Amino acid sequence: MADATDRFFDELGRRGHEPMLTRLSATLRWDIVDGEHVEHRRVRVDRGAISVTSSGESADCVITAERAVCNDVIGGRTSALAALLRGAAVIEGDPELMVLAQRLFTRQRAGAVGRGHLPDGRPADA
């Protein structure tokens, strides 16, 4: 069953373009730790055009966190910066990109709330 993290990256890949990131061209990779398994989500932003793959290729910014932490960030229960400050997430590369990526999480929550969805993106009737 897909969780908030899976749904977020699936939806992000379908967006195609993010107006808030039209001045950005960079790659970000999330290394999502689930027990001994690590899943990769590599997001390429090219002047707002977004593509998402499960590639472990290098990126300008790499964020590593447990799946539960990713779910909390995406669900709005914590921020990516707070997770970094308490050591629940680690960043390599350009930290400014993580701050810009936080906008994607905020948009996800704003788009889901009020349309029959909970703040973490789950349907309200689930």
Secondary structure, DSSP 8 states (H G I E B T S, - for coil): ---HHHHHHHHHHHH-B-GGGTT-EEEEEEEEEETTEEEEEEEEEETTEEEEE------SEEEEEEHHHHHHHHHTSS-HHHHHHTTSEEEEE-HHHHHHHHHHHHHHHHHHBTTTB-TTS-BTT-
